[in-house]
């Protein structure tokens, strides 16, 4: 069975993202490929959600960090390109890992912040009386990222292989 170039490229991309995701899981403190883009999206989220009050404005950075890749996933699903949606799913997972790291830093506040402002998650968790649970909450967010990563990677392989099978059926 001959695999099309497109299916081969999609499979290679999925494998590369899978390997990179595993690295990200085991070395969570490294600077990732999309971290600069995600930071810009995060900061924009504060501006977008700021008019809805201090709490929502502070949460807005994290919200937009998840909304943007989820919007890409939705777009690709609507177009019928399920494999591309899994790549966006990988991006969601990567954001969840970064968010987890930020949540777990809420008490220690050791991460460098843009503009030396207030730590989003220290403020958010303090407002809901959960600051002392920052490690647990961060671990749960990290686990959610691992689950999204695993699902996206497995489905990405499945969809790339399906594309190869469908390409072989065409005359």
Chimera marker file (.cmm) of the C-alpha trace (Angstrom):
<marker_set name="trace">
<marker id="1" x="0.000" y="0.000" z="0.000" r="1" g="1" b="0" radius="0.5"/>
<marker id="2" x="1.472" y="3.321" z="-1.142" r="1" g="1" b="0" radius="0.5"/>
<marker id="3" x="1.026" y="6.197" z="1.312" r="1" g="1" b="0" radius="0.5"/>
<marker id="4" x="0.354" y="9.612" z="-0.227" r="1" g="1" b="0" radius="0.5"/>
<marker id="5" x="2.796" y="12.426" z="0.424" r="1" g="1" b="0" radius="0.5"/>
<marker id="6" x="0.102" y="14.377" z="2.265" r="1" g="1" b="0" radius="0.5"/>
<marker id="7" x="-0.756" y="11.454" z="4.542" r="1" g="1" b="0" radius="0.5"/>
<marker id="8" x="2.942" y="10.811" z="5.151" r="1" g="1" b="0" radius="0.5"/>
<marker id="9" x="3.471" y="14.481" z="6.064" r="1" g="1" b="0" radius="0.5"/>
<marker id="10" x="0.496" y="14.444" z="8.424" r="1" g="1" b="0" radius="0.5"/>
<marker id="11" x="1.724" y="11.286" z="10.082" r="1" g="1" b="0" radius="0.5"/>
<marker id="12" x="5.234" y="12.747" z="10.426" r="1" g="1" b="0" radius="0.5"/>
<marker id="13" x="3.802" y="15.930" z="11.948" r="1" g="1" b="0" radius="0.5"/>
<marker id="14" x="1.754" y="13.927" z="14.438" r="1" g="1" b="0" radius="0.5"/>
<marker id="15" x="4.769" y="11.821" z="15.426" r="1" g="1" b="0" radius="0.5"/>
<marker id="16" x="6.906" y="14.973" z="15.801" r="1" g="1" b="0" radius="0.5"/>
<marker id="17" x="4.254" y="16.664" z="17.948" r="1" g="1" b="0" radius="0.5"/>
<marker id="18" x="3.881" y="13.468" z="19.956" r="1" g="1" b="0" radius="0.5"/>
<marker id="19" x="7.614" y="13.282" z="20.657" r="1" g="1" b="0" radius="0.5"/>
<marker id="20" x="7.797" y="16.981" z="21.429" r="1" g="1" b="0" radius="0.5"/>
<marker id="21" x="4.783" y="16.651" z="23.712" r="1" g="1" b="0" radius="0.5"/>
<marker id="22" x="6.468" y="13.834" z="25.610" r="1" g="1" b="0" radius="0.5"/>
<marker id="23" x="9.540" y="16.033" z="26.020" r="1" g="1" b="0" radius="0.5"/>
<marker id="24" x="7.275" y="18.835" z="27.246" r="1" g="1" b="0" radius="0.5"/>
<marker id="25" x="5.688" y="16.478" z="29.790" r="1" g="1" b="0" radius="0.5"/>
<marker id="26" x="9.035" y="15.366" z="31.200" r="1" g="1" b="0" radius="0.5"/>
<marker id="27" x="10.782" y="18.779" z="30.995" r="1" g="1" b="0" radius="0.5"/>
<marker id="28" x="7.960" y="21.190" z="31.838" r="1" g="1" b="0" radius="0.5"/>
<marker id="29" x="10.209" y="24.169" z="32.592" r="1" g="1" b="0" radius="0.5"/>
<marker id="30" x="11.657" y="24.577" z="29.093" r="1" g="1" b="0" radius="0.5"/>
<marker id="31" x="10.684" y="27.417" z="26.779" r="1" g="1" b="0" radius="0.5"/>
<marker id="32" x="8.354" y="25.895" z="24.188" r="1" g="1" b="0" radius="0.5"/>
<marker id="33" x="7.960" y="26.527" z="20.475" r="1" g="1" b="0" radius="0.5"/>
<marker id="34" x="4.744" y="28.502" z="20.803" r="1" g="1" b="0" radius="0.5"/>
<marker id="35" x="5.353" y="30.191" z="24.150" r="1" g="1" b="0" radius="0.5"/>
<marker id="36" x="5.964" y="33.638" z="22.617" r="1" g="1" b="0" radius="0.5"/>
<marker id="37" x="2.754" y="33.423" z="20.598" r="1" g="1" b="0" radius="0.5"/>
<marker id="38" x="0.829" y="32.122" z="23.603" r="1" g="1" b="0" radius="0.5"/>
<marker id="39" x="2.149" y="34.942" z="25.776" r="1" g="1" b="0" radius="0.5"/>
<marker id="40" x="0.919" y="37.532" z="23.275" r="1" g="1" b="0" radius="0.5"/>
<marker id="41" x="-2.484" y="35.812" z="23.156" r="1" g="1" b="0" radius="0.5"/>
<marker id="42" x="-2.548" y="35.658" z="26.974" r="1" g="1" b="0" radius="0.5"/>
<marker id="43" x="-1.814" y="39.361" z="27.355" r="1" g="1" b="0" radius="0.5"/>
<marker id="44" x="-4.412" y="40.224" z="24.711" r="1" g="1" b="0" radius="0.5"/>
<marker id="45" x="-6.947" y="38.224" z="26.736" r="1" g="1" b="0" radius="0.5"/>
<marker id="46" x="-6.558" y="40.675" z="29.616" r="1" g="1" b="0" radius="0.5"/>
<marker id="47" x="-7.488" y="43.530" z="27.283" r="1" g="1" b="0" radius="0.5"/>
<marker id="48" x="-10.404" y="41.661" z="25.679" r="1" g="1" b="0" radius="0.5"/>
<marker id="49" x="-11.939" y="40.526" z="28.970" r="1" g="1" b="0" radius="0.5"/>
<marker id="50" x="-10.896" y="43.566" z="31.048" r="1" g="1" b="0" radius="0.5"/>
<marker id="51" x="-14.205" y="45.416" z="30.565" r="1" g="1" b="0" radius="0.5"/>
<marker id="52" x="-15.997" y="42.581" z="32.403" r="1" g="1" b="0" radius="0.5"/>
<marker id="53" x="-14.351" y="43.363" z="35.731" r="1" g="1" b="0" radius="0.5"/>
<marker id="54" x="-11.076" y="42.690" z="37.503" r="1" g="1" b="0" radius="0.5"/>
<marker id="55" x="-11.633" y="38.975" z="38.125" r="1" g="1" b="0" radius="0.5"/>
<marker id="56" x="-12.770" y="38.154" z="34.564" r="1" g="1" b="0" radius="0.5"/>
<marker id="57" x="-10.113" y="40.492" z="33.144" r="1" g="1" b="0" radius="0.5"/>
<marker id="58" x="-7.424" y="38.652" z="35.074" r="1" g="1" b="0" radius="0.5"/>
<marker id="59" x="-8.831" y="35.266" z="34.085" r="1" g="1" b="0" radius="0.5"/>
<marker id="60" x="-9.139" y="36.538" z="30.508" r="1" g="1" b="0" radius="0.5"/>
<marker id="61" x="-5.479" y="35.875" z="29.736" r="1" g="1" b="0" radius="0.5"/>
<marker id="62" x="-5.890" y="32.203" z="30.446" r="1" g="1" b="0" radius="0.5"/>
<marker id="63" x="-9.302" y="32.087" z="28.777" r="1" g="1" b="0" radius="0.5"/>
<marker id="64" x="-8.046" y="33.519" z="25.492" r="1" g="1" b="0" radius="0.5"/>
<marker id="65" x="-5.006" y="31.233" z="25.662" r="1" g="1" b="0" radius="0.5"/>
<marker id="66" x="-7.473" y="28.335" z="25.442" r="1" g="1" b="0" radius="0.5"/>
<marker id="67" x="-10.132" y="29.957" z="23.242" r="1" g="1" b="0" radius="0.5"/>
<marker id="68" x="-7.746" y="30.660" z="20.349" r="1" g="1" b="0" radius="0.5"/>
<marker id="69" x="-6.537" y="27.071" z="19.773" r="1" g="1" b="0" radius="0.5"/>
<marker id="70" x="-10.027" y="25.716" z="20.488" r="1" g="1" b="0" radius="0.5"/>
<marker id="71" x="-11.351" y="28.039" z="17.786" r="1" g="1" b="0" radius="0.5"/>
<marker id="72" x="-8.814" y="26.604" z="15.342" r="1" g="1" b="0" radius="0.5"/>
<marker id="73" x="-9.864" y="23.071" z="16.318" r="1" g="1" b="0" radius="0.5"/>
<marker id="74" x="-13.529" y="23.962" z="15.801" r="1" g="1" b="0" radius="0.5"/>
<marker id="75" x="-12.750" y="25.566" z="12.435" r="1" g="1" b="0" radius="0.5"/>
<marker id="76" x="-10.916" y="22.475" z="11.169" r="1" g="1" b="0" radius="0.5"/>
<marker id="77" x="-13.630" y="20.118" z="12.412" r="1" g="1" b="0" radius="0.5"/>
<marker id="78" x="-16.223" y="22.229" z="10.577" r="1" g="1" b="0" radius="0.5"/>
<marker id="79" x="-14.091" y="22.035" z="7.405" r="1" g="1" b="0" radius="0.5"/>
<marker id="80" x="-13.910" y="18.271" z="7.773" r="1" g="1" b="0" radius="0.5"/>
<marker id="81" x="-10.157" y="18.229" z="8.401" r="1" g="1" b="0" radius="0.5"/>
<marker id="82" x="-10.097" y="16.216" z="11.582" r="1" g="1" b="0" radius="0.5"/>
<marker id="83" x="-6.330" y="15.742" z="11.460" r="1" g="1" b="0" radius="0.5"/>
<marker id="84" x="-5.720" y="19.502" z="11.452" r="1" g="1" b="0" radius="0.5"/>
<marker id="85" x="-8.106" y="19.731" z="14.411" r="1" g="1" b="0" radius="0.5"/>
<marker id="86" x="-5.861" y="17.313" z="16.330" r="1" g="1" b="0" radius="0.5"/>
<marker id="87" x="-2.891" y="19.634" z="15.717" r="1" g="1" b="0" radius="0.5"/>
<marker id="88" x="-4.923" y="22.453" z="17.244" r="1" g="1" b="0" radius="0.5"/>
<marker id="89" x="-5.792" y="20.021" z="20.056" r="1" g="1" b="0" radius="0.5"/>
<marker id="90" x="-2.075" y="19.559" z="20.661" r="1" g="1" b="0" radius="0.5"/>
<marker id="91" x="-1.819" y="23.350" z="20.940" r="1" g="1" b="0" radius="0.5"/>
<marker id="92" x="-4.595" y="23.310" z="23.571" r="1" g="1" b="0" radius="0.5"/>
<marker id="93" x="-2.631" y="20.689" z="25.520" r="1" g="1" b="0" radius="0.5"/>
<marker id="94" x="0.560" y="22.728" z="25.330" r="1" g="1" b="0" radius="0.5"/>
<marker id="95" x="-1.334" y="25.758" z="26.659" r="1" g="1" b="0" radius="0.5"/>
<marker id="96" x="-2.785" y="23.696" z="29.500" r="1" g="1" b="0" radius="0.5"/>
<marker id="97" x="0.753" y="22.679" z="30.499" r="1" g="1" b="0" radius="0.5"/>
<marker id="98" x="1.843" y="26.326" z="30.551" r="1" g="1" b="0" radius="0.5"/>
<marker id="99" x="-1.244" y="27.315" z="32.508" r="1" g="1" b="0" radius="0.5"/>
<marker id="100" x="-0.561" y="24.502" z="34.999" r="1" g="1" b="0" radius="0.5"/>
<marker id="101" x="2.943" y="25.830" z="35.554" r="1" g="1" b="0" radius="0.5"/>
<marker id="102" x="1.549" y="29.333" z="36.124" r="1" g="1" b="0" radius="0.5"/>
<marker id="103" x="-1.111" y="28.057" z="38.553" r="1" g="1" b="0" radius="0.5"/>
<marker id="104" x="1.493" y="26.084" z="40.527" r="1" g="1" b="0" radius="0.5"/>
<marker id="105" x="3.589" y="29.242" z="40.868" r="1" g="1" b="0" radius="0.5"/>
<marker id="106" x="0.752" y="31.158" z="42.552" r="1" g="1" b="0" radius="0.5"/>
<marker id="107" x="2.150" y="30.995" z="46.085" r="1" g="1" b="0" radius="0.5"/>
<marker id="108" x="5.865" y="31.059" z="45.262" r="1" g="1" b="0" radius="0.5"/>
<marker id="109" x="5.571" y="33.720" z="42.514" r="1" g="1" b="0" radius="0.5"/>
<marker id="110" x="8.982" y="32.869" z="41.084" r="1" g="1" b="0" radius="0.5"/>
<marker id="111" x="8.118" y="33.023" z="37.376" r="1" g="1" b="0" radius="0.5"/>
<marker id="112" x="9.124" y="36.247" z="35.640" r="1" g="1" b="0" radius="0.5"/>
<marker id="113" x="6.028" y="38.225" z="34.680" r="1" g="1" b="0" radius="0.5"/>
<marker id="114" x="5.503" y="40.629" z="31.811" r="1" g="1" b="0" radius="0.5"/>
<marker id="115" x="5.595" y="44.170" z="33.150" r="1" g="1" b="0" radius="0.5"/>
<marker id="116" x="6.214" y="42.920" z="36.708" r="1" g="1" b="0" radius="0.5"/>
<marker id="117" x="2.465" y="43.049" z="37.307" r="1" g="1" b="0" radius="0.5"/>
<marker id="118" x="0.341" y="41.067" z="39.691" r="1" g="1" b="0" radius="0.5"/>
<marker id="119" x="0.471" y="37.287" z="39.386" r="1" g="1" b="0" radius="0.5"/>
<marker id="120" x="-2.812" y="36.282" z="37.709" r="1" g="1" b="0" radius="0.5"/>
<marker id="121" x="-3.231" y="32.987" z="39.468" r="1" g="1" b="0" radius="0.5"/>
<marker id="122" x="-2.183" y="34.257" z="42.895" r="1" g="1" b="0" radius="0.5"/>
<marker id="123" x="-4.951" y="36.854" z="42.580" r="1" g="1" b="0" radius="0.5"/>
<marker id="124" x="-7.534" y="34.434" z="41.124" r="1" g="1" b="0" radius="0.5"/>
<marker id="125" x="-6.946" y="31.649" z="43.648" r="1" g="1" b="0" radius="0.5"/>
<marker id="126" x="-6.848" y="34.108" z="46.529" r="1" g="1" b="0" radius="0.5"/>
<marker id="127" x="-10.217" y="35.544" z="45.432" r="1" g="1" b="0" radius="0.5"/>
<marker id="128" x="-11.820" y="32.091" z="45.615" r="1" g="1" b="0" radius="0.5"/>
<marker id="129" x="-9.933" y="31.061" z="48.789" r="1" g="1" b="0" radius="0.5"/>
<marker id="130" x="-7.930" y="28.335" z="47.019" r="1" g="1" b="0" radius="0.5"/>
<marker id="131" x="-4.432" y="29.809" z="47.010" r="1" g="1" b="0" radius="0.5"/>
<marker id="132" x="-3.139" y="27.039" z="49.275" r="1" g="1" b="0" radius="0.5"/>
<marker id="133" x="-4.374" y="24.494" z="46.698" r="1" g="1" b="0" radius="0.5"/>
<marker id="134" x="-2.251" y="25.911" z="43.842" r="1" g="1" b="0" radius="0.5"/>
<marker id="135" x="-0.173" y="22.717" z="43.506" r="1" g="1" b="0" radius="0.5"/>
<marker id="136" x="-3.195" y="20.426" z="43.336" r="1" g="1" b="0" radius="0.5"/>
<marker id="137" x="-5.081" y="22.662" z="40.919" r="1" g="1" b="0" radius="0.5"/>
<marker id="138" x="-1.987" y="22.987" z="38.753" r="1" g="1" b="0" radius="0.5"/>
<marker id="139" x="-1.559" y="19.201" z="38.725" r="1" g="1" b="0" radius="0.5"/>
<marker id="140" x="-5.179" y="18.780" z="37.620" r="1" g="1" b="0" radius="0.5"/>
<marker id="141" x="-4.699" y="21.299" z="34.809" r="1" g="1" b="0" radius="0.5"/>
<marker id="142" x="-1.504" y="19.476" z="33.815" r="1" g="1" b="0" radius="0.5"/>
<marker id="143" x="-3.364" y="16.155" z="33.799" r="1" g="1" b="0" radius="0.5"/>
<marker id="144" x="-6.051" y="17.700" z="31.588" r="1" g="1" b="0" radius="0.5"/>
<marker id="145" x="-3.271" y="18.764" z="29.209" r="1" g="1" b="0" radius="0.5"/>
<marker id="146" x="-1.815" y="15.255" z="29.180" r="1" g="1" b="0" radius="0.5"/>
<marker id="147" x="-5.236" y="13.780" z="28.390" r="1" g="1" b="0" radius="0.5"/>
<marker id="148" x="-5.856" y="16.274" z="25.569" r="1" g="1" b="0" radius="0.5"/>
<marker id="149" x="-2.336" y="15.582" z="24.263" r="1" g="1" b="0" radius="0.5"/>
<marker id="150" x="-2.825" y="11.813" z="24.334" r="1" g="1" b="0" radius="0.5"/>
<marker id="151" x="-6.201" y="12.030" z="22.620" r="1" g="1" b="0" radius="0.5"/>
<marker id="152" x="-4.957" y="14.479" z="19.975" r="1" g="1" b="0" radius="0.5"/>
<marker id="153" x="-1.889" y="12.373" z="19.235" r="1" g="1" b="0" radius="0.5"/>
<marker id="154" x="-3.768" y="9.092" z="18.992" r="1" g="1" b="0" radius="0.5"/>
<marker id="155" x="-6.523" y="10.591" z="16.846" r="1" g="1" b="0" radius="0.5"/>
<marker id="156" x="-3.936" y="12.399" z="14.718" r="1" g="1" b="0" radius="0.5"/>
<marker id="157" x="-2.297" y="9.066" z="13.882" r="1" g="1" b="0" radius="0.5"/>
<marker id="158" x="-5.699" y="7.509" z="13.188" r="1" g="1" b="0" radius="0.5"/>
<marker id="159" x="-6.802" y="10.336" z="10.877" r="1" g="1" b="0" radius="0.5"/>
<marker id="160" x="-3.488" y="10.374" z="8.991" r="1" g="1" b="0" radius="0.5"/>
<marker id="161" x="-3.746" y="6.613" z="8.462" r="1" g="1" b="0" radius="0.5"/>
<marker id="162" x="-7.375" y="6.938" z="7.350" r="1" g="1" b="0" radius="0.5"/>
<marker id="163" x="-6.314" y="9.545" z="4.810" r="1" g="1" b="0" radius="0.5"/>
<marker id="164" x="-3.710" y="7.123" z="3.484" r="1" g="1" b="0" radius="0.5"/>
<marker id="165" x="-6.305" y="4.351" z="3.208" r="1" g="1" b="0" radius="0.5"/>
<marker id="166" x="-8.823" y="6.631" z="1.473" r="1" g="1" b="0" radius="0.5"/>
<marker id="167" x="-6.170" y="7.875" z="-0.968" r="1" g="1" b="0" radius="0.5"/>
<marker id="168" x="-5.439" y="4.267" z="-1.962" r="1" g="1" b="0" radius="0.5"/>
<marker id="169" x="-9.110" y="3.621" z="-2.729" r="1" g="1" b="0" radius="0.5"/>
<marker id="170" x="-9.301" y="6.478" z="-5.231" r="1" g="1" b="0" radius="0.5"/>
<marker id="171" x="-8.924" y="5.403" z="-8.883" r="1" g="1" b="0" radius="0.5"/>
<link id1="1" id2="2" r="1" g="1" b="0" radius="0.2"/>
<link id1="2" id2="3" r="1" g="1" b="0" radius="0.2"/>
<link id1="3" id2="4" r="1" g="1" b="0" radius="0.2"/>
<link id1="4" id2="5" r="1" g="1" b="0" radius="0.2"/>
<link id1="5" id2="6" r="1" g="1" b="0" radius="0.2"/>
<link id1="6" id2="7" r="1" g="1" b="0" radius="0.2"/>
<link id1="7" id2="8" r="1" g="1" b="0" radius="0.2"/>
<link id1="8" id2="9" r="1" g="1" b="0" radius="0.2"/>
<link id1="9" id2="10" r="1" g="1" b="0" radius="0.2"/>
<link id1="10" id2="11" r="1" g="1" b="0" radius="0.2"/>
<link id1="11" id2="12" r="1" g="1" b="0" radius="0.2"/>
<link id1="12" id2="13" r="1" g="1" b="0" radius="0.2"/>
<link id1="13" id2="14" r="1" g="1" b="0" radius="0.2"/>
<link id1="14" id2="15" r="1" g="1" b="0" radius="0.2"/>
<link id1="15" id2="16" r="1" g="1" b="0" radius="0.2"/>
<link id1="16" id2="17" r="1" g="1" b="0" radius="0.2"/>
<link id1="17" id2="18" r="1" g="1" b="0" radius="0.2"/>
<link id1="18" id2="19" r="1" g="1" b="0" radius="0.2"/>
<link id1="19" id2="20" r="1" g="1" b="0" radius="0.2"/>
<link id1="20" id2="21" r="1" g="1" b="0" radius="0.2"/>
<link id1="21" id2="22" r="1" g="1" b="0" radius="0.2"/>
<link id1="22" id2="23" r="1" g="1" b="0" radius="0.2"/>
<link id1="23" id2="24" r="1" g="1" b="0" radius="0.2"/>
<link id1="24" id2="25" r="1" g="1" b="0" radius="0.2"/>
<link id1="25" id2="26" r="1" g="1" b="0" radius="0.2"/>
<link id1="26" id2="27" r="1" g="1" b="0" radius="0.2"/>
<link id1="27" id2="28" r="1" g="1" b="0" radius="0.2"/>
<link id1="28" id2="29" r="1" g="1" b="0" radius="0.2"/>
<link id1="29" id2="30" r="1" g="1" b="0" radius="0.2"/>
<link id1="30" id2="31" r="1" g="1" b="0" radius="0.2"/>
<link id1="31" id2="32" r="1" g="1" b="0" radius="0.2"/>
<link id1="32" id2="33" r="1" g="1" b="0" radius="0.2"/>
<link id1="33" id2="34" r="1" g="1" b="0" radius="0.2"/>
<link id1="34" id2="35" r="1" g="1" b="0" radius="0.2"/>
<link id1="35" id2="36" r="1" g="1" b="0" radius="0.2"/>
<link id1="36" id2="37" r="1" g="1" b="0" radius="0.2"/>
<link id1="37" id2="38" r="1" g="1" b="0" radius="0.2"/>
<link id1="38" id2="39" r="1" g="1" b="0" radius="0.2"/>
<link id1="39" id2="40" r="1" g="1" b="0" radius="0.2"/>
<link id1="40" id2="41" r="1" g="1" b="0" radius="0.2"/>
<link id1="41" id2="42" r="1" g="1" b="0" radius="0.2"/>
<link id1="42" id2="43" r="1" g="1" b="0" radius="0.2"/>
<link id1="43" id2="44" r="1" g="1" b="0" radius="0.2"/>
<link id1="44" id2="45" r="1" g="1" b="0" radius="0.2"/>
<link id1="45" id2="46" r="1" g="1" b="0" radius="0.2"/>
<link id1="46" id2="47" r="1" g="1" b="0" radius="0.2"/>
<link id1="47" id2="48" r="1" g="1" b="0" radius="0.2"/>
<link id1="48" id2="49" r="1" g="1" b="0" radius="0.2"/>
<link id1="49" id2="50" r="1" g="1" b="0" radius="0.2"/>
<link id1="50" id2="51" r="1" g="1" b="0" radius="0.2"/>
<link id1="51" id2="52" r="1" g="1" b="0" radius="0.2"/>
<link id1="52" id2="53" r="1" g="1" b="0" radius="0.2"/>
<link id1="53" id2="54" r="1" g="1" b="0" radius="0.2"/>
<link id1="54" id2="55" r="1" g="1" b="0" radius="0.2"/>
<link id1="55" id2="56" r="1" g="1" b="0" radius="0.2"/>
<link id1="56" id2="57" r="1" g="1" b="0" radius="0.2"/>
<link id1="57" id2="58" r="1" g="1" b="0" radius="0.2"/>
<link id1="58" id2="59" r="1" g="1" b="0" radius="0.2"/>
<link id1="59" id2="60" r="1" g="1" b="0" radius="0.2"/>
<link id1="60" id2="61" r="1" g="1" b="0" radius="0.2"/>
<link id1="61" id2="62" r="1" g="1" b="0" radius="0.2"/>
<link id1="62" id2="63" r="1" g="1" b="0" radius="0.2"/>
<link id1="63" id2="64" r="1" g="1" b="0" radius="0.2"/>
<link id1="64" id2="65" r="1" g="1" b="0" radius="0.2"/>
<link id1="65" id2="66" r="1" g="1" b="0" radius="0.2"/>
<link id1="66" id2="67" r="1" g="1" b="0" radius="0.2"/>
<link id1="67" id2="68" r="1" g="1" b="0" radius="0.2"/>
<link id1="68" id2="69" r="1" g="1" b="0" radius="0.2"/>
<link id1="69" id2="70" r="1" g="1" b="0" radius="0.2"/>
<link id1="70" id2="71" r="1" g="1" b="0" radius="0.2"/>
<link id1="71" id2="72" r="1" g="1" b="0" radius="0.2"/>
<link id1="72" id2="73" r="1" g="1" b="0" radius="0.2"/>
<link id1="73" id2="74" r="1" g="1" b="0" radius="0.2"/>
<link id1="74" id2="75" r="1" g="1" b="0" radius="0.2"/>
<link id1="75" id2="76" r="1" g="1" b="0" radius="0.2"/>
<link id1="76" id2="77" r="1" g="1" b="0" radius="0.2"/>
<link id1="77" id2="78" r="1" g="1" b="0" radius="0.2"/>
<link id1="78" id2="79" r="1" g="1" b="0" radius="0.2"/>
<link id1="79" id2="80" r="1" g="1" b="0" radius="0.2"/>
<link id1="80" id2="81" r="1" g="1" b="0" radius="0.2"/>
<link id1="81" id2="82" r="1" g="1" b="0" radius="0.2"/>
<link id1="82" id2="83" r="1" g="1" b="0" radius="0.2"/>
<link id1="83" id2="84" r="1" g="1" b="0" radius="0.2"/>
<link id1="84" id2="85" r="1" g="1" b="0" radius="0.2"/>
<link id1="85" id2="86" r="1" g="1" b="0" radius="0.2"/>
<link id1="86" id2="87" r="1" g="1" b="0" radius="0.2"/>
<link id1="87" id2="88" r="1" g="1" b="0" radius="0.2"/>
<link id1="88" id2="89" r="1" g="1" b="0" radius="0.2"/>
<link id1="89" id2="90" r="1" g="1" b="0" radius="0.2"/>
<link id1="90" id2="91" r="1" g="1" b="0" radius="0.2"/>
<link id1="91" id2="92" r="1" g="1" b="0" radius="0.2"/>
<link id1="92" id2="93" r="1" g="1" b="0" radius="0.2"/>
<link id1="93" id2="94" r="1" g="1" b="0" radius="0.2"/>
<link id1="94" id2="95" r="1" g="1" b="0" radius="0.2"/>
<link id1="95" id2="96" r="1" g="1" b="0" radius="0.2"/>
<link id1="96" id2="97" r="1" g="1" b="0" radius="0.2"/>
<link id1="97" id2="98" r="1" g="1" b="0" radius="0.2"/>
<link id1="98" id2="99" r="1" g="1" b="0" radius="0.2"/>
<link id1="99" id2="100" r="1" g="1" b="0" radius="0.2"/>
<link id1="100" id2="101" r="1" g="1" b="0" radius="0.2"/>
<link id1="101" id2="102" r="1" g="1" b="0" radius="0.2"/>
<link id1="102" id2="103" r="1" g="1" b="0" radius="0.2"/>
<link id1="103" id2="104" r="1" g="1" b="0" radius="0.2"/>
<link id1="104" id2="105" r="1" g="1" b="0" radius="0.2"/>
<link id1="105" id2="106" r="1" g="1" b="0" radius="0.2"/>
<link id1="106" id2="107" r="1" g="1" b="0" radius="0.2"/>
<link id1="107" id2="108" r="1" g="1" b="0" radius="0.2"/>
<link id1="108" id2="109" r="1" g="1" b="0" radius="0.2"/>
<link id1="109" id2="110" r="1" g="1" b="0" radius="0.2"/>
<link id1="110" id2="111" r="1" g="1" b="0" radius="0.2"/>
<link id1="111" id2="112" r="1" g="1" b="0" radius="0.2"/>
<link id1="112" id2="113" r="1" g="1" b="0" radius="0.2"/>
<link id1="113" id2="114" r="1" g="1" b="0" radius="0.2"/>
<link id1="114" id2="115" r="1" g="1" b="0" radius="0.2"/>
<link id1="115" id2="116" r="1" g="1" b="0" radius="0.2"/>
<link id1="116" id2="117" r="1" g="1" b="0" radius="0.2"/>
<link id1="117" id2="118" r="1" g="1" b="0" radius="0.2"/>
<link id1="118" id2="119" r="1" g="1" b="0" radius="0.2"/>
<link id1="119" id2="120" r="1" g="1" b="0" radius="0.2"/>
<link id1="120" id2="121" r="1" g="1" b="0" radius="0.2"/>
<link id1="121" id2="122" r="1" g="1" b="0" radius="0.2"/>
<link id1="122" id2="123" r="1" g="1" b="0" radius="0.2"/>
<link id1="123" id2="124" r="1" g="1" b="0" radius="0.2"/>
<link id1="124" id2="125" r="1" g="1" b="0" radius="0.2"/>
<link id1="125" id2="126" r="1" g="1" b="0" radius="0.2"/>
<link id1="126" id2="127" r="1" g="1" b="0" radius="0.2"/>
<link id1="127" id2="128" r="1" g="1" b="0" radius="0.2"/>
<link id1="128" id2="129" r="1" g="1" b="0" radius="0.2"/>
<link id1="129" id2="130" r="1" g="1" b="0" radius="0.2"/>
<link id1="130" id2="131" r="1" g="1" b="0" radius="0.2"/>
<link id1="131" id2="132" r="1" g="1" b="0" radius="0.2"/>
<link id1="132" id2="133" r="1" g="1" b="0" radius="0.2"/>
<link id1="133" id2="134" r="1" g="1" b="0" radius="0.2"/>
<link id1="134" id2="135" r="1" g="1" b="0" radius="0.2"/>
<link id1="135" id2="136" r="1" g="1" b="0" radius="0.2"/>
<link id1="136" id2="137" r="1" g="1" b="0" radius="0.2"/>
<link id1="137" id2="138" r="1" g="1" b="0" radius="0.2"/>
<link id1="138" id2="139" r="1" g="1" b="0" radius="0.2"/>
<link id1="139" id2="140" r="1" g="1" b="0" radius="0.2"/>
<link id1="140" id2="141" r="1" g="1" b="0" radius="0.2"/>
<link id1="141" id2="142" r="1" g="1" b="0" radius="0.2"/>
<link id1="142" id2="143" r="1" g="1" b="0" radius="0.2"/>
<link id1="143" id2="144" r="1" g="1" b="0" radius="0.2"/>
<link id1="144" id2="145" r="1" g="1" b="0" radius="0.2"/>
<link id1="145" id2="146" r="1" g="1" b="0" radius="0.2"/>
<link id1="146" id2="147" r="1" g="1" b="0" radius="0.2"/>
<link id1="147" id2="148" r="1" g="1" b="0" radius="0.2"/>
<link id1="148" id2="149" r="1" g="1" b="0" radius="0.2"/>
<link id1="149" id2="150" r="1" g="1" b="0" radius="0.2"/>
<link id1="150" id2="151" r="1" g="1" b="0" radius="0.2"/>
<link id1="151" id2="152" r="1" g="1" b="0" radius="0.2"/>
<link id1="152" id2="153" r="1" g="1" b="0" radius="0.2"/>
<link id1="153" id2="154" r="1" g="1" b="0" radius="0.2"/>
<link id1="154" id2="155" r="1" g="1" b="0" radius="0.2"/>
<link id1="155" id2="156" r="1" g="1" b="0" radius="0.2"/>
<link id1="156" id2="157" r="1" g="1" b="0" radius="0.2"/>
<link id1="157" id2="158" r="1" g="1" b="0" radius="0.2"/>
<link id1="158" id2="159" r="1" g="1" b="0" radius="0.2"/>
<link id1="159" id2="160" r="1" g="1" b="0" radius="0.2"/>
<link id1="160" id2="161" r="1" g="1" b="0" radius="0.2"/>
<link id1="161" id2="162" r="1" g="1" b="0" radius="0.2"/>
<link id1="162" id2="163" r="1" g="1" b="0" radius="0.2"/>
<link id1="163" id2="164" r="1" g="1" b="0" radius="0.2"/>
<link id1="164" id2="165" r="1" g="1" b="0" radius="0.2"/>
<link id1="165" id2="166" r="1" g="1" b="0" radius="0.2"/>
<link id1="166" id2="167" r="1" g="1" b="0" radius="0.2"/>
<link id1="167" id2="168" r="1" g="1" b="0" radius="0.2"/>
<link id1="168" id2="169" r="1" g="1" b="0" radius="0.2"/>
<link id1="169" id2="170" r="1" g="1" b="0" radius="0.2"/>
<link id1="170" id2="171" r="1" g="1" b="0" radius="0.2"/>
</marker_set>
